[in-house]
Amino acid sequence: MKKLLLIGAVLPALAGLAACGDRTTTDNTNTVVVDEGTANDTVLTDETLDGNAAATTGNATDAAGLTAQSFANTMAASDTFEIESAKIAQDKATAPALKKFAAQMVKDHTASTAKLKTAAASANVTPAPALTAEQNANLEALRAASGADFDTVYKQQQVAAHQQALSALQGYAANGEAASLKTFASNTAPVVEGHLKEVQGM
């Protein structure tokens, strides 16, 4: 496959996820999958993914296309990633504000997990919180980082993760198929938006 030159709006998005192994970003036209472990990059179009970004990333930017099960899985993985990354940050972050933020992430996303399970049960689905390749790579990047570099990587990851989660929540709240999960999405979106604004301000 020939080498791809990524230009335009894709470059800033990739730059913000510099610490990741496998990274996926979505623009208005195509989903671009960057695999650093191969010599060639691969582009999967939205048509290839059937309009469902969660098929490759687990972080839906087109939540309207998610089933109740897929949405529950996406949010369960998001909560799990937030909790696990926050535990690492509580131990390794150098900035007191980041340590405080990480403690809040553990508290809020543990609460979110409990609410998700209740909402999912009403929709007759059971969340499966399997982390994506991207989320696992992000956790490995955090474990490998230290000092001020750790703080930078954690903040970058948190901005990206909360943007993805907020997009999924807002999309499902507007167009989801299960009423209980739509309510969960509507109630959770403002909390996630608050987290996003907080970490962006650091």
C-alpha positions in Angstrom: 0.0 0.0 0.0 1.5 3.4 -0.9 2.6 5.8 1.8 -0.1 8.3 2.8 0.5 11.9 3.4 -1.8 13.1 6.2 -2.7 16.8 5.8 -5.2 19.4 6.9 -7.3 18.8 9.9 -5.9 15.3 10.6 -2.4 16.5 11.6 -3.4 18.5 14.7 -5.5 15.6 15.9 -2.7 13.1 15.5 -0.2 15.5 17.2 -2.4 15.6 20.3 -2.2 11.8 20.6 1.6 11.6 20.2 2.1 9.2 23.1 -0.2 6.5 21.8 0.7 3.3 20.0 -2.3 2.6 17.7 -4.3 5.8 17.3 -7.6 6.5 15.5 -8.9 10.0 14.7 -12.0 10.9 12.8 -12.5 13.9 10.5 -15.6 14.8 8.6 -14.9 12.5 5.7 -12.8 9.5 6.7 -11.6 7.6 9.7 -7.9 7.4 9.6 -6.2 4.5 11.4 -2.5 5.0 12.2 -0.6 1.9 13.0 3.0 2.7 14.0 3.9 -1.0 14.0 3.6 -1.2 10.2 5.5 0.4 7.4 2.4 1.6 5.7 -0.6 3.5 7.0 -4.1 2.4 6.3 -7.2 4.5 5.7 -10.6 3.0 6.4 -13.4 5.1 5.0 -16.7 5.6 6.8 -18.3 3.3 4.3 -15.8 0.5 5.2 -16.7 1.0 8.8 -20.5 1.1 8.0 -20.7 4.4 9.7 -19.7 3.0 13.1 -16.5 4.3 14.4 -16.8 2.2 17.5 -16.2 -0.9 15.3 -12.5 0.0 15.4 -12.0 2.3 18.3 -14.8 1.7 20.8 -15.1 5.5 21.1 -18.1 6.4 19.0 -18.1 9.6 17.2 -21.3 8.5 15.3 -23.3 7.3 18.3 -26.5 7.4 16.4 -25.4 4.2 14.6 -24.7 2.4 17.9 -26.9 -0.4 19.3 -27.7 -0.3 23.0 -25.1 -3.1 23.5 -22.4 -1.2 21.6 -23.0 2.0 23.4 -23.0 0.3 26.8 -19.7 -1.4 25.9 -18.2 1.9 24.7 -19.1 3.8 27.8 -18.0 0.9 30.1 -14.6 0.9 28.4 -14.4 4.6 28.7 -15.1 4.5 32.5 -12.6 1.7 32.9 -9.9 3.6 31.1 -10.6 6.8 33.1 -10.3 4.9 36.4 -7.2 3.0 35.5 -5.4 6.0 34.0 -6.4 8.1 37.1 -4.9 5.5 39.4 -1.6 5.8 37.6 -1.8 9.6 37.7 -2.5 9.6 41.4 0.8 7.9 41.9 2.9 9.5 39.1 1.6 13.0 38.5 3.9 15.8 39.7 1.3 18.7 39.6 -1.0 18.7 42.7 -3.9 19.9 40.5 -3.5 16.8 38.3 -3.5 14.5 41.4 -6.7 16.1 42.6 -8.2 15.8 39.1 -7.3 12.1 39.0 -8.9 11.4 42.4 -12.1 13.1 41.0 -11.9 10.9 37.9 -11.9 7.7 40.0 -14.8 8.9 42.0 -16.9 10.2 39.1 -16.3 7.3 36.7 -16.9 4.7 39.4 -20.3 6.4 40.0 -20.8 6.5 36.2 -20.1 2.8 35.9 -22.8 2.0 38.5 -25.4 4.2 36.8 -24.5 2.6 33.4 -25.1 -0.9 34.7 -28.5 0.1 36.0 -29.5 1.8 32.8 -28.1 -1.1 30.7 -30.1 -3.6 32.7 -33.3 -1.7 31.9 -32.3 -2.0 28.2 -31.6 -5.8 28.7 -27.9 -5.5 27.9 -24.8 -6.1 30.0 -21.9 -3.7 29.5 -18.6 -5.4 28.5 -15.8 -3.0 29.6 -13.0 -4.4 27.3 -10.4 -1.7 26.6 -9.6 -0.9 23.0 -6.1 -1.2 21.6 -5.8 2.6 21.8 -6.8 2.7 25.4 -4.4 -0.1 26.3 -1.6 1.8 24.4 -2.4 5.0 26.3 -2.1 3.2 29.6 1.2 1.8 28.6 2.4 5.3 27.6 1.4 6.5 31.0 3.3 3.7 32.8 6.4 4.5 30.7 6.3 8.3 31.3 7.6 10.2 34.3 8.0 13.6 35.7 6.7 16.6 33.8 6.4 14.4 30.7 3.9 12.3 32.5 1.8 15.3 33.3 1.8 16.4 29.7 0.9 12.9 28.4 -1.9 12.5 31.0 -3.4 15.8 30.1 -3.3 15.2 26.4 -4.9 11.8 26.8 -7.6 13.1 29.1 -8.6 15.9 26.6 -8.9 13.3 23.8 -10.7 10.7 25.9 -13.2 13.1 27.3 -13.9 14.6 23.8 -14.6 11.1 22.5 -16.8 10.2 25.4 -18.7 13.5 25.2 -19.3 12.9 21.5 -20.7 9.4 22.1 -22.9 10.6 25.0 -24.4 13.5 23.1 -24.9 11.5 20.0 -26.7 8.6 21.9 -28.8 11.1 23.9 -30.1 12.6 20.7 -30.5 9.4 18.6 -30.0 6.3 20.7 -32.4 3.4 20.6 -32.8 2.5 24.3 -34.7 5.0 26.5 -32.8 4.2 29.7 -29.4 4.5 28.1 -30.5 7.8 26.4 -31.4 9.1 29.9 -28.0 7.9 31.2 -26.3 9.7 28.2 -28.2 12.9 28.8 -27.4 13.0 32.5 -23.7 12.0 32.1 -22.8 14.3 29.3 -22.6 17.5 31.5 -20.4 15.7 34.0 -18.0 14.7 31.2 -18.1 18.1 29.7 -17.1 19.5 33.1 -14.2 17.2 33.3 -13.1 18.2 29.8 -13.2 21.9 30.6 -11.3 21.4 33.8 -8.4 19.5 32.2 -8.3 21.9 29.2 -7.8 24.7 31.7 -4.8 23.1 33.3 
